[in-house]
Amino acid sequence: MTNQLCISTTFLDPLFHGQGDEGPEWPPSPMRLFQAMLAGSRTGCRDSRWTEAKAEAFRWLESRQPPIILAPSAQAATGHVTFVPNNDSDRRERQDRLTSKTVIPHLLLDGDTVHYLWPIETEVESSHAEVLCREARNLIALGWGVDQVAGNGRILSDTEAHALLGNRWCAWTGSLPGTQSSRVPTVGSLKDLEEVHH
């Protein structure tokens, strides 16, 4: 019997604005979670508490097979148009630089929590999972900045993981024509994100 690392994200508002490579994304991809957890772990004063043990835990997570995702049902909500700065030139007046952007978020229908599950099979994996459980509590947003979440990490038995509610999604590496893809972290994702940040 294996245990499961369960990272849970509970939305404070029942809307999700994240966009994938092909448009609106639901559920939030494993890569989006990875990026959000790293951002929460390295934001503000938490950056000074970043350790090699935390980096090793994130490297372990990026090397894992994609997780099982349990998410509530969602549907496209009523869209609206907003105006944002068009950053193609700093020479024009602000009003002249505005461009329209259509926003169509997903409305969560039968719950507000998304769970991500990875199997844990060894003691070393268990120690990495414990670090990630603590880091999950630093999550701020998952999607746009308005998609605020409360994060939590737990180590569950297979029985406890099976009892979680939500539609099951299987993320996978690669893509199939005509299907929605879901970005997943791969070996080197942590290094790439740190390089982009610097």
Secondary structure as GFF3:
##gff-version 3
##sequence-region A 1 198
A	DSSP	beta_strand	3	11	.	.	.	ID=ss1
A	DSSP	beta_strand	15	16	.	.	.	ID=ss2
A	DSSP	beta_strand	19	20	.	.	.	ID=ss3
A	DSSP	beta_strand	23	24	.	.	.	ID=ss4
A	DSSP	alpha_helix	30	42	.	.	.	ID=ss5
A	DSSP	three_ten_helix	44	49	.	.	.	ID=ss6
A	DSSP	alpha_helix	52	62	.	.	.	ID=ss7
A	DSSP	beta_strand	68	71	.	.	.	ID=ss8
A	DSSP	beta_strand	74	76	.	.	.	ID=ss9
A	DSSP	beta_strand	80	85	.	.	.	ID=ss10
A	DSSP	alpha_helix	94	97	.	.	.	ID=ss11
A	DSSP	beta_strand	98	103	.	.	.	ID=ss12
A	DSSP	beta_strand	106	108	.	.	.	ID=ss13
A	DSSP	beta_strand	113	120	.	.	.	ID=ss14
A	DSSP	alpha_helix	123	136	.	.	.	ID=ss15
A	DSSP	beta_strand	149	157	.	.	.	ID=ss16
A	DSSP	alpha_helix	158	162	.	.	.	ID=ss17
A	DSSP	beta_strand	167	170	.	.	.	ID=ss18
A	DSSP	alpha_helix	189	197	.	.	.	ID=ss19
###
